[in-house]
Amino acid sequence: MSAFFIDTTTGQIATLNRLVETGIADGNDPPPRPWHPVRGDRDASTLWYAVMRKQTKGVFIGTLAIRHSDHHASLLEGGWSEVAPEEIDGGAAGVAAGPFSR
């Protein structure tokens, strides 16, 4: 299962661990909609990878890119934005608070 998930309605990024901690997921099955896996390596770390998101056709999509790579630069040029590591899991508010809980 993916390490990162995106709420397709808000663009919020969360780790699988955080979704399990908040009761949104159970760790065995994928989290329910609107959470969708972010494409990329399950063992990815934000030390080496950038979590990227883009809103298209009214929904948010996500992917991972190795930082400072040509692919990363191409995504930025294509309108993708990098999610700051401190925003992942809802930042100070947490995933279970506000519009991110489902």
C-alpha positions in Angstrom: 0.0 0.0 0.0 1.1 3.5 -0.6 2.9 5.5 2.1 1.1 8.8 1.2 -2.5 9.5 0.4 -4.3 12.6 -0.9 -7.8 13.8 -0.2 -9.0 14.4 -3.7 -11.5 17.0 -2.6 -9.1 19.2 -0.5 -5.6 18.3 -1.6 -4.6 17.4 1.9 -1.7 14.9 2.1 -1.5 12.3 4.9 0.6 9.3 5.6 -1.0 5.9 6.0 0.2 5.8 9.6 -1.6 9.0 10.3 -4.8 7.8 8.7 -4.6 4.6 10.8 -3.9 6.7 14.0 -7.0 8.8 13.4 -9.3 5.9 12.6 -9.8 6.9 8.9 -8.0 3.7 7.8 -7.4 0.3 9.4 -4.0 -0.5 7.8 -5.3 -3.5 6.0 -7.6 -1.9 3.4 -7.0 1.3 1.5 -8.6 4.4 3.2 -12.1 5.2 2.0 -12.9 8.0 -0.5 -12.0 10.8 -0.9 -8.5 9.5 0.1 -6.5 8.2 -2.8 -3.0 6.7 -2.9 -0.2 9.0 -4.1 1.7 7.3 -6.9 5.3 6.5 -5.9 7.6 4.3 -3.9 6.0 2.9 -0.7 9.3 3.5 1.1 9.7 7.1 0.0 10.9 9.7 2.5 10.4 13.4 2.2 14.1 13.7 2.7 14.7 12.5 -0.9 11.3 12.8 -2.5 9.0 15.7 -3.0 5.2 15.1 -2.6 3.5 16.9 -5.4 -0.1 17.8 -6.0 -2.2 19.3 -8.8 -5.8 20.2 -9.1 -7.3 19.0 -12.4 -10.9 18.7 -13.5 -12.1 19.6 -10.0 -10.1 17.0 -8.1 -6.6 16.8 -6.6 -4.1 14.3 -7.8 -0.7 13.5 -6.3 2.7 11.9 -7.2 6.2 11.7 -5.8 9.3 13.0 -7.5 12.9 12.8 -6.5 13.9 16.2 -5.3 16.0 18.4 -7.8 15.6 15.8 -10.6 14.6 16.7 -14.2 11.2 15.0 -13.5 10.7 17.3 -10.4 11.5 20.4 -12.5 9.1 19.2 -15.3 6.2 18.7 -12.8 6.8 22.2 -11.4 6.8 23.7 -14.9 3.6 21.7 -15.6 1.6 23.4 -12.8 2.2 20.9 -10.0 3.1 22.3 -6.6 5.3 20.7 -3.9 3.7 20.0 -0.6 5.9 21.2 2.3 6.7 18.3 4.7 5.2 20.3 7.6 1.8 20.3 5.7 1.7 16.5 5.5 -0.7 15.0 8.1 -2.6 18.2 8.4 0.2 20.3 9.9 -0.5 21.6 13.4 -4.3 20.9 13.1 -3.8 17.2 12.3 -5.7 15.1 9.8 -8.6 14.4 12.2 -9.4 18.1 12.6 -11.3 20.3 10.3 -12.1 19.6 6.7 -9.6 16.7 6.5 -11.6 14.2 8.5 -14.0 11.9 6.7 
